[in-house]
Amino acid sequence: MATKTISIREDVYDILSKLKRENESFSDVIWKLTKKRKPNLKDYFGGLKDSKAIIGIKEDCKKIRESARLRTI
């Protein structure tokens, strides 16, 4: 496989070297950081739990449930 030489800032090098595991190359680290990955719903789960909009929707649903009555014939 062909190789290329790139220049990076020292601070970026430090970050990459901290992410690099013992048997990994810098190419492996960069690949992991940049490869396209299918989004996973678990990544977003709970992200809106404290949202004011979601809290408002929950309160509205609760009011609707509490005001619902069974039909009688």
C-alpha positions as protocol buffer text, in pm:
chain_id: "A"
residue {
  index: 1
  type: MET
  ca { x: 0 y: 0 z: 0 }
}
residue {
  index: 2
  type: ALA
  ca { x: 128 y: 347 z: -84 }
}
residue {
  index: 3
  type: THR
  ca { x: 207 y: 593 z: 192 }
}
residue {
  index: 4
  type: LYS
  ca { x: 187 y: 971 z: 208 }
}
residue {
  index: 5
  type: THR
  ca { x: 360 y: 1212 z: 440 }
}
residue {
  index: 6
  type: ILE
  ca { x: 145 y: 1481 z: 598 }
}
residue {
  index: 7
  type: SER
  ca { x: 222 y: 1768 z: 833 }
}
residue {
  index: 8
  type: ILE
  ca { x: 12 y: 1823 z: 1142 }
}
residue {
  index: 9
  type: ARG
  ca { x: 37 y: 2063 z: 1432 }
}
residue {
  index: 10
  type: GLU
  ca { x: 205 y: 1940 z: 1747 }
}
residue {
  index: 11
  type: ASP
  ca { x: -116 y: 1971 z: 1951 }
}
residue {
  index: 12
  type: VAL
  ca { x: -297 y: 1749 z: 1702 }
}
residue {
  index: 13
  type: TYR
  ca { x: -11 y: 1499 z: 1714 }
}
residue {
  index: 14
  type: ASP
  ca { x: -40 y: 1490 z: 2094 }
}
residue {
  index: 15
  type: ILE
  ca { x: -413 y: 1419 z: 2072 }
}
residue {
  index: 16
  type: LEU
  ca { x: -361 y: 1143 z: 1816 }
}
residue {
  index: 17
  type: SER
  ca { x: -82 y: 985 z: 2018 }
}
residue {
  index: 18
  type: LYS
  ca { x: -308 y: 974 z: 2326 }
}
residue {
  index: 19
  type: LEU
  ca { x: -578 y: 799 z: 2123 }
}
residue {
  index: 20
  type: LYS
  ca { x: -329 y: 555 z: 1971 }
}
residue {
  index: 21
  type: ARG
  ca { x: -316 y: 210 z: 2126 }
}
residue {
  index: 22
  type: GLU
  ca { x: 2 y: 9 z: 2159 }
}
residue {
  index: 23
  type: ASN
  ca { x: -32 y: -195 z: 1840 }
}
residue {
  index: 24
  type: GLU
  ca { x: -196 y: 75 z: 1629 }
}
residue {
  index: 25
  type: SER
  ca { x: -49 y: 306 z: 1371 }
}
residue {
  index: 26
  type: PHE
  ca { x: -145 y: 670 z: 1338 }
}
residue {
  index: 27
  type: SER
  ca { x: -322 y: 569 z: 1018 }
}
residue {
  index: 28
  type: ASP
  ca { x: -538 y: 330 z: 1222 }
}
residue {
  index: 29
  type: VAL
  ca { x: -631 y: 609 z: 1463 }
}
residue {
  index: 30
  type: ILE
  ca { x: -715 y: 852 z: 1183 }
}
residue {
  index: 31
  type: TRP
  ca { x: -918 y: 582 z: 1006 }
}
residue {
  index: 32
  type: LYS
  ca { x: -1124 y: 514 z: 1320 }
}
residue {
  index: 33
  type: LEU
  ca { x: -1191 y: 885 z: 1365 }
}
residue {
  index: 34
  type: THR
  ca { x: -1292 y: 950 z: 1007 }
}
residue {
  index: 35
  type: LYS
  ca { x: -1462 y: 636 z: 878 }
}
residue {
  index: 36
  type: LYS
  ca { x: -1830 y: 668 z: 807 }
}
residue {
  index: 37
  type: ARG
  ca { x: -2035 y: 476 z: 1054 }
}
residue {
  index: 38
  type: LYS
  ca { x: -2403 y: 401 z: 1038 }
}
residue {
  index: 39
  type: PRO
  ca { x: -2589 y: 606 z: 1297 }
}
residue {
  index: 40
  type: ASN
  ca { x: -2713 y: 403 z: 1588 }
}
residue {
  index: 41
  type: LEU
  ca { x: -3032 y: 503 z: 1768 }
}
residue {
  index: 42
  type: LYS
  ca { x: -2861 y: 425 z: 2099 }
}
residue {
  index: 43
  type: ASP
  ca { x: -2623 y: 716 z: 2033 }
}
residue {
  index: 44
  type: TYR
  ca { x: -2917 y: 957 z: 2060 }
}
residue {
  index: 45
  type: PHE
  ca { x: -3121 y: 784 z: 2331 }
}
residue {
  index: 46
  type: GLY
  ca { x: -3190 y: 1021 z: 2618 }
}
residue {
  index: 47
  type: GLY
  ca { x: -3054 y: 1324 z: 2437 }
}
residue {
  index: 48
  type: LEU
  ca { x: -3380 y: 1515 z: 2473 }
}
residue {
  index: 49
  type: LYS
  ca { x: -3483 y: 1393 z: 2818 }
}
residue {
  index: 50
  type: ASP
  ca { x: -3445 y: 1741 z: 2972 }
}
residue {
  index: 51
  type: SER
  ca { x: -3585 y: 1930 z: 2672 }
}
residue {
  index: 52
  type: LYS
  ca { x: -3853 y: 2184 z: 2762 }
}
residue {
  index: 53
  type: ALA
  ca { x: -4047 y: 2086 z: 2451 }
}
residue {
  index: 54
  type: ILE
  ca { x: -4050 y: 1716 z: 2547 }
}
residue {
  index: 55
  type: ILE
  ca { x: -4148 y: 1799 z: 2905 }
}
residue {
  index: 56
  type: GLY
  ca { x: -4437 y: 2011 z: 2770 }
}
residue {
  index: 57
  type: ILE
  ca { x: -4554 y: 1728 z: 2545 }
}
residue {
  index: 58
  type: LYS
  ca { x: -4543 y: 1485 z: 2838 }
}
residue {
  index: 59
  type: GLU
  ca { x: -4753 y: 1724 z: 3050 }
}
residue {
  index: 60
  type: ASP
  ca { x: -5006 y: 1771 z: 2769 }
}
residue {
  index: 61
  type: CYS
  ca { x: -5036 y: 1393 z: 2723 }
}
residue {
  index: 62
  type: LYS
  ca { x: -5086 y: 1348 z: 3095 }
}
residue {
  index: 63
  type: LYS
  ca { x: -5368 y: 1608 z: 3097 }
}
residue {
  index: 64
  type: ILE
  ca { x: -5537 y: 1440 z: 2800 }
}
residue {
  index: 65
  type: ARG
  ca { x: -5516 y: 1097 z: 2968 }
}
residue {
  index: 66
  type: GLU
  ca { x: -5656 y: 1235 z: 3293 }
}
residue {
  index: 67
  type: SER
  ca { x: -5947 y: 1404 z: 3118 }
}
residue {
  index: 68
  type: ALA
  ca { x: -6040 y: 1099 z: 2909 }
}
residue {
  index: 69
  type: ARG
  ca { x: -6355 y: 917 z: 3010 }
}
residue {
  index: 70
  type: LEU
  ca { x: -6501 y: 585 z: 2898 }
}
residue {
  index: 71
  type: ARG
  ca { x: -6808 y: 602 z: 2679 }
}
residue {
  index: 72
  type: THR
  ca { x: -7127 y: 468 z: 2828 }
}
residue {
  index: 73
  type: ILE
  ca { x: -7417 y: 352 z: 2620 }
}
